[in-house]
């Protein structure tokens, strides 16, 4: 019987060592992930964005404003074309699209499909941005270009 104890003891020590090494490894990975991967900077999924928009209500929707503060005096000044970046959000049955104009060129900021809709096409050209949403109900399209004053404007479909 003394000869059987030796191999069983070695197996027991080996199993204990494997469990200890695995536990230490898992704890080390969690610690590194906590220090390196800040959850506040992780991107949101499309469903998380949709839930946040719905729970925030209509007051949280972006308004068609510029990224610069407006003058507080009684008179307003026209900005020359290409002076700064202007952003606007456009709505359709298929969803929302935010576009900004900088230097007279439009660029897509974000696309948010409505519930039951999906983005079918997303194209940015030098003169316009086009997004097409598709659902069982049909499709919806938003085309945006930059006006002479550098403001995003929706083009006729």
C-alpha positions as CSV (number, residue, x, y, z in Angstrom):
1,X,0.0,0.0,0.0
2,X,2.9,2.3,0.6
3,X,3.7,2.1,-3.1
4,X,0.3,3.4,-4.1
5,X,0.5,6.5,-2.0
6,X,3.4,8.0,-3.9
7,X,1.7,8.2,-7.3
8,X,-1.6,9.4,-5.8
9,X,0.2,12.1,-3.8
10,X,2.0,13.2,-7.0
11,X,-1.3,13.4,-8.9
12,X,-2.9,15.4,-6.1
13,X,0.0,17.9,-6.0
14,X,-0.1,18.2,-9.7
15,X,-3.9,19.0,-9.8
16,X,-3.4,21.5,-6.9
17,X,-0.6,23.2,-8.9
18,X,-2.7,23.4,-12.0
19,X,-5.7,24.9,-10.2
20,X,-3.4,27.4,-8.4
21,X,-1.7,28.4,-11.7
22,X,-5.0,28.8,-13.5
23,X,-6.4,31.0,-10.7
24,X,-3.4,33.2,-10.6
25,X,-3.5,33.6,-14.4
26,X,-7.2,34.5,-14.5
27,X,-6.7,37.1,-11.7
28,X,-3.7,38.6,-13.6
29,X,-5.7,38.9,-16.8
30,X,-8.6,40.6,-15.0
31,X,-6.2,43.1,-13.3
32,X,-4.5,44.0,-16.6
33,X,-7.9,44.3,-18.4
34,X,-9.2,46.6,-15.5
35,X,-6.1,48.9,-15.9
36,X,-5.9,48.9,-19.7
37,X,-9.4,48.5,-20.9
38,X,-11.4,51.3,-19.4
39,X,-15.1,50.4,-19.9
40,X,-16.0,54.1,-20.2
41,X,-14.1,54.3,-23.5
42,X,-15.6,51.1,-25.1
43,X,-17.9,51.7,-28.1
44,X,-21.6,51.1,-27.8
45,X,-23.3,48.5,-29.9
46,X,-26.2,49.6,-32.2
47,X,-28.8,48.2,-29.8
48,X,-27.2,50.0,-26.9
49,X,-27.3,53.3,-28.8
50,X,-31.0,52.7,-29.7
51,X,-31.9,52.0,-26.1
52,X,-30.1,55.1,-24.9
53,X,-31.9,57.3,-27.5
54,X,-35.3,55.8,-26.6
55,X,-34.7,56.2,-22.9
56,X,-33.4,59.8,-23.2
57,X,-36.6,60.9,-24.9
58,X,-37.1,63.6,-27.5
59,X,-35.2,66.3,-25.6
60,X,-31.9,64.5,-26.1
61,X,-32.1,64.3,-29.9
62,X,-29.4,66.4,-31.5
63,X,-30.6,69.7,-32.9
64,X,-29.4,71.3,-36.1
65,X,-26.9,73.6,-34.5
66,X,-23.3,74.5,-35.3
67,X,-20.4,73.2,-33.3
68,X,-19.4,76.8,-32.4
69,X,-21.4,78.9,-30.0
70,X,-23.6,81.6,-31.5
71,X,-23.0,85.3,-30.8
72,X,-24.9,86.7,-27.9
73,X,-25.2,90.2,-29.3
74,X,-28.4,91.3,-31.1
75,X,-26.9,91.2,-34.5
76,X,-25.7,88.0,-36.1
77,X,-22.8,87.6,-38.5
78,X,-22.8,85.4,-41.6
79,X,-19.8,83.1,-41.7
80,X,-18.0,82.8,-45.0
81,X,-18.1,79.4,-46.7
82,X,-15.8,76.9,-45.2
83,X,-15.3,78.9,-42.0
84,X,-15.6,76.2,-39.4
85,X,-17.6,73.0,-39.1
86,X,-21.4,72.9,-39.0
87,X,-23.4,69.8,-38.1
88,X,-27.0,68.9,-38.6
89,X,-29.2,65.8,-38.0
90,X,-31.8,64.7,-40.5
91,X,-34.7,62.3,-39.8
92,X,-36.6,59.9,-42.0
93,X,-38.9,57.0,-41.5
94,X,-35.8,54.7,-41.7
95,X,-33.7,56.5,-39.1
96,X,-31.4,59.5,-38.3
97,X,-28.3,60.7,-40.0
98,X,-25.9,63.4,-38.8
99,X,-23.7,65.2,-41.3
100,X,-21.1,67.9,-40.9
101,X,-19.7,70.3,-43.4
102,X,-16.1,71.3,-43.2
103,X,-14.4,73.3,-45.9
104,X,-17.5,72.9,-48.1
105,X,-17.3,69.0,-48.0
106,X,-19.9,66.9,-46.3
107,X,-18.9,64.0,-44.0
108,X,-21.0,61.4,-42.2
109,X,-20.9,61.7,-38.4
110,X,-23.3,58.9,-37.5
111,X,-26.2,56.8,-38.8
112,X,-28.9,55.5,-36.5
113,X,-31.5,53.2,-38.1
114,X,-35.0,53.3,-36.6
115,X,-36.5,50.2,-35.0
116,X,-37.1,47.5,-37.7
117,X,-34.9,49.3,-40.3
118,X,-31.3,48.5,-41.4
119,X,-28.7,50.6,-43.2
120,X,-28.7,49.3,-46.9
121,X,-26.3,51.8,-48.4
122,X,-23.9,54.4,-46.9
123,X,-21.9,56.5,-49.3
124,X,-19.8,59.7,-48.9
125,X,-18.7,61.6,-52.0
126,X,-16.9,64.9,-52.4
127,X,-20.3,66.7,-53.0
128,X,-22.8,64.7,-50.9
129,X,-23.5,62.0,-48.4
130,X,-26.2,59.4,-49.1
131,X,-27.7,56.9,-46.7
132,X,-30.4,54.4,-47.7
133,X,-32.4,52.5,-45.0
134,X,-34.3,49.3,-45.9
135,X,-37.1,47.4,-44.1
136,X,-39.9,45.1,-45.0
137,X,-42.1,48.3,-45.4
138,X,-39.8,49.7,-48.1
139,X,-36.9,52.0,-48.2
140,X,-36.0,55.5,-47.1
141,X,-33.2,57.7,-48.4
142,X,-31.4,60.7,-47.0
143,X,-29.1,62.7,-49.3
144,X,-27.2,65.7,-47.8
145,X,-24.8,68.2,-49.4
146,X,-23.2,71.4,-48.2
147,X,-24.8,74.8,-49.0
148,X,-22.7,77.8,-50.2
149,X,-22.6,79.0,-46.6
150,X,-21.2,75.6,-45.4
151,X,-24.4,74.3,-43.8
152,X,-25.6,70.7,-44.3
153,X,-28.8,70.7,-46.4
154,X,-31.0,67.8,-47.4
155,X,-31.2,67.2,-51.1
156,X,-34.5,66.4,-52.8
157,X,-34.9,62.6,-53.4
